[in-house]
Amino acid sequence: MLTSTLVGGAPKAGSIGRPLPGVELRLVDADGAELWRDGVAEPDDDADELDLAVDATPGTDPGEIVVRGANLFAGYWPDGRGDPDADGWWATGDVAYADADGDLFLVDRLGELILVNGFNVYPHEVELVLGAHPGVAESAVLGVPHPRTGETVRAYVVPAPGRPVTGEELLAHCARNLARFKCPTAVEFVDTLPYSAIGKVRKTQLRSVPFPADTSTEVSDGH
């Protein structure tokens, strides 16, 4: 456990809170440059309060969470693979941003980041927009190769029972609520999404499943 909503001020909806005492946490960009650093949370004179010394600055861009602290593991069993670096920092693979108060909000997993013409697209953001449509029960979004943009966004959608919906309708919904480069260029309708034993969608499995043409809607390359 690295963060808690019990640290600092009142908990915020969607936030994972702030670093626990004794945990250092940074947000870094793709080149390893530091975007934000909370430092070590030190106990105040009042045991019920913690002084995190967070500057009142605007929220950060999303970055990968890297942490250091005595509560980190020494690597994965049995060979210690994936251990912290020589300075004790461990890259979590989670992407987050910090707001002006120093509260952290998860965005997505780094490995699921989609790059469209060099722009970052976080699947979770697109999934939230799709999930707001009444015709969508659940969805999964991933990046697929594209000859012109490097990658493009593809959505796999489980329709809501009793609410017919078309791919064109969902593409239009996304266009109204997302920047153009974040919008799916293809929608595939599926009966269910494949889940792992711990409840995560197996997106690699979705990539390998062929779909008949009548379950798919795509945007033409010149759209």
Secondary structure as GFF3:
##gff-version 3
##sequence-region A 1 223
A	DSSP	beta_strand	3	4	.	.	.	ID=ss1
A	DSSP	beta_strand	18	19	.	.	.	ID=ss2
A	DSSP	beta_strand	23	28	.	.	.	ID=ss3
A	DSSP	beta_strand	34	37	.	.	.	ID=ss4
A	DSSP	beta_strand	42	43	.	.	.	ID=ss5
A	DSSP	beta_strand	50	51	.	.	.	ID=ss6
A	DSSP	beta_strand	63	69	.	.	.	ID=ss7
A	DSSP	beta_strand	90	98	.	.	.	ID=ss8
A	DSSP	beta_strand	104	109	.	.	.	ID=ss9
A	DSSP	three_ten_helix	110	112	.	.	.	ID=ss10
A	DSSP	beta_strand	114	116	.	.	.	ID=ss11
A	DSSP	beta_strand	119	121	.	.	.	ID=ss12
A	DSSP	alpha_helix	123	131	.	.	.	ID=ss13
A	DSSP	beta_strand	136	146	.	.	.	ID=ss14
A	DSSP	beta_strand	150	159	.	.	.	ID=ss15
A	DSSP	alpha_helix	167	177	.	.	.	ID=ss16
A	DSSP	three_ten_helix	180	182	.	.	.	ID=ss17
A	DSSP	beta_strand	186	189	.	.	.	ID=ss18
A	DSSP	alpha_helix	203	207	.	.	.	ID=ss19
A	DSSP	three_ten_helix	213	215	.	.	.	ID=ss20
A	DSSP	beta_strand	216	218	.	.	.	ID=ss21
###
